[in-house]
Amino acid sequence: MGKVAANLKVMPESPDIDLDVLQERLEDSLPEGAKINGFERDDVAFGLVALVPTVIVPDDAGGTEAVEDAFEGTEGVESVSVKNVGRI
């Protein structure tokens, strides 16, 4: 089986959240078999900055749903959305 790379947009609950701490929490919440291949930061508005991790998951893992669920359950996360997905 191949692998899938996905860019997810993770919105923090407020602009006051320490993004470095949130980034560590996201890395710790990853389900088995998934890994993060880097983070970008996306300025949204009024001081709010979204984290955009590139997540690699096995193709047979059912896509990014498990990662999205793990990220949504992470303290400090308001919402998670998929920006793009592709096979690698």
Backbone torsions as a table, in degrees:
resi	resn	phi	psi	omega
1	MET	NA	154.1	178.6
2	GLY	-91.3	-165.6	178.8
3	LYS	-127.8	157.6	179.7
4	VAL	-118.9	134.9	173.8
5	ALA	-109.9	133.3	-179.6
6	ALA	-135.1	139.4	171.1
7	ASN	-99.0	122.3	180.0
8	LEU	-112.4	138.0	176.6
9	LYS	-98.8	115.4	-178.1
10	VAL	-107.7	113.9	-179.7
11	MET	-93.3	124.9	176.1
12	PRO	-73.7	160.1	-179.4
13	GLU	-64.4	-30.8	179.9
14	SER	-156.0	164.5	177.8
15	PRO	-68.9	-12.6	-177.2
16	ASP	-82.7	-8.8	-177.3
17	ILE	-72.4	134.2	176.6
18	ASP	-71.3	112.8	-174.9
19	LEU	-68.2	-28.3	177.1
20	ASP	-66.3	-41.0	177.8
21	VAL	-67.1	-43.7	178.8
22	LEU	-61.7	-39.5	177.9
23	GLN	-60.3	-44.2	177.7
24	GLU	-63.1	-41.0	178.8
25	ARG	-62.4	-40.7	178.6
26	LEU	-63.7	-42.7	178.4
27	GLU	-62.1	-39.2	-179.4
28	ASP	-71.5	-23.0	-175.8
29	SER	-89.0	-4.8	-175.5
30	LEU	-58.9	136.6	174.6
31	PRO	-72.2	163.0	-179.0
32	GLU	-59.6	136.4	178.3
33	GLY	93.5	-13.5	179.7
34	ALA	-100.6	149.6	175.1
35	LYS	-145.2	155.3	178.7
36	ILE	-98.8	130.2	-177.6
37	ASN	-107.7	31.8	177.4
38	GLY	124.0	158.2	179.5
39	PHE	-125.1	145.5	167.2
40	GLU	-121.6	163.0	176.1
41	ARG	-121.0	134.3	-175.0
42	ASP	-120.7	113.3	177.0
43	ASP	-67.2	123.4	-177.0
44	VAL	-96.8	-69.2	179.3
45	ALA	-175.1	150.0	173.4
46	PHE	51.9	40.6	177.7
47	GLY	84.9	-3.5	179.0
48	LEU	-83.5	128.5	-178.9
49	VAL	-123.4	127.9	177.9
50	ALA	-92.8	147.6	171.4
51	LEU	-92.5	139.1	179.5
52	VAL	-126.6	86.5	177.8
53	PRO	-79.7	146.8	168.9
54	THR	-97.1	117.0	-174.4
55	VAL	-109.5	134.5	177.3
56	ILE	-108.7	124.7	178.1
57	VAL	-131.1	151.2	174.9
58	PRO	-63.3	145.3	-178.1
59	ASP	-61.1	-30.0	-177.9
60	ASP	-86.6	5.3	-176.2
61	ALA	-84.8	4.4	-179.9
62	GLY	84.0	27.1	178.0
63	GLY	78.3	-149.6	-173.4
64	THR	-97.9	5.4	-174.2
65	GLU	-58.3	-43.1	-179.4
66	ALA	-64.4	-38.4	179.0
67	VAL	-68.9	-43.3	178.2
68	GLU	-58.9	-45.6	179.5
69	ASP	-62.0	-42.3	179.6
70	ALA	-63.7	-43.4	-179.9
71	PHE	-66.4	-40.8	-179.5
72	GLU	-64.8	-26.8	178.4
73	GLY	-86.8	2.9	-178.3
74	THR	-84.2	135.8	179.2
75	GLU	-58.6	131.1	177.4
76	GLY	95.8	-4.0	-178.9
77	VAL	-97.6	126.8	177.0
78	GLU	-86.5	-47.3	-179.1
79	SER	-157.1	161.5	179.3
80	VAL	-134.3	132.8	175.3
81	SER	-138.1	152.4	179.9
82	VAL	-89.1	124.5	177.3
83	LYS	-85.4	-47.9	175.6
84	ASN	-160.9	158.0	-177.2
85	VAL	-138.7	141.5	176.6
86	GLY	-155.5	153.8	177.0
87	ARG	-81.9	145.9	176.3
88	ILE	-125.9	NA	NA
